[in-house]
């Protein structure tokens, strides 16, 4: 008797990223932040993207980058947020803020997910 081979189904990189964003969103919502936008992208090539745009109870707009890594090798999830990546996030945040009549107070946070643990870094970097 011949048995058919069963392939293991691995999630795609996008599916893994979407699951990380969902976990981060749930975590932040439990901390009383409200979702404003998800996966905000600037138009055209070379722009930026913001995983989550949230609002705190005091009205601060929070631009959130979500990073996930299976292990802490190679510096872990936090080390993957390079200066060029920060510039693209800041560019997208500025684009988002131009749509508003009056810009609110804002900050840049990072949610790291490593080995199932979530770490929320508030004010992780600044816009210059």
N, C-alpha and C positions, 0 to 999 in steps of 0.2 A: 504494500500500500504506500502511495506517495502522498505526503502531506504538503499542502501549499505553504510557502514561506510567508511569514507574517512580518511585515515591516513595522518597526517602531515608528510612531508618528511623533516627530519632534516639532515643537512650536517654532514658528518663524521668528525672526528677530523683531518684526513689527508686533507680533502677538505678545512676545515677552515684554517689549516696551510698553504696549498698551496696558498690560496687566500691572506693571510697575506704576504707571500713571494712575491707574484706578486705585491701587493700594495707597498711594500718596494722597490722592483726592479724598478718599475715605478718612484717612488719618487727619488731614487738615480740617475736614468738615466736623469731625469729632472735637476738634479744638476751636470750634465756633467760627471758622472762616467760611465765607460764602463764595461759591464759584461764579465768576463773571464770564470767563472764556476758557476754552480748552483748545490747545494746539493752534494758537494764534500765529499766523504767518504774514509777513510783509509781502506785498506784491512784487513780482519780478524776480530775476535771478540775483543771487548774491545777498539776499536779505537775511532776515533772522526769523527764528521761531521761538515761541515761548510755550512750554508745556501746559502750564496752568496760570491763569490770572485770577487771583482771589481777593476778597475784601475782608479785612478784620472788623470786629465789632466797632472799633473806634473810627472806621472809615479809611484806614490806610490800604492802598492798593498794593498787593504783593505779587511780584512776578516770580514764578516758581520754576526752577529747573529740576527735573527728576532724573537721577542717575542710579542705575542698578549694576551691580557686579556680583558674580557668583562667589568670588573670593577677594581678599584684600591684597592679593599679589599685584605687582606692577603699580603699587600706590593706592589701589582701591578706587571706589567710585568717585570720591572727591578729587583725586588727582586728574581725573579725566576732564575737568572743567578748566580748560586752558584759557589763556588771555584772549586768543582769537574767538573762542566760544563765548566768553563773557562779552566781548565787543558786539557779537551778533545778537545776543540777548538784549543788550542795552539799546542797540539800533532798533530792534523790534519794539521794545518798550517805549522808546521815543515816538515811534510811528503810532503806536496805540494811543499814547497820550495826546497826540495832535487832534484826535477825533473828539476830545472832551473840551467843553467850554472853559472849564477851570481845572487844571491838573490837581489831583489830590496828593496828599503825602504818599510816598511810595518807597518800597525797598525791594531788594533782590534776595530771595531765599533759595536754598537748595535742600531737596529731600534726597537723602542717600539711602539706598536699600542694598544691604550686603548680608548675605547668608540669612535672609529672612528678617533681619533687624532693620528698623526704620530710625534714621537720625535726621532731625529737622534742624538745619542751620539757618537761623534768622539773621538777616543782614549779612549774608555770606560774602558779598562784594559790593562795591560802590560804583556808581556811574560818574565818570569824570568829564 
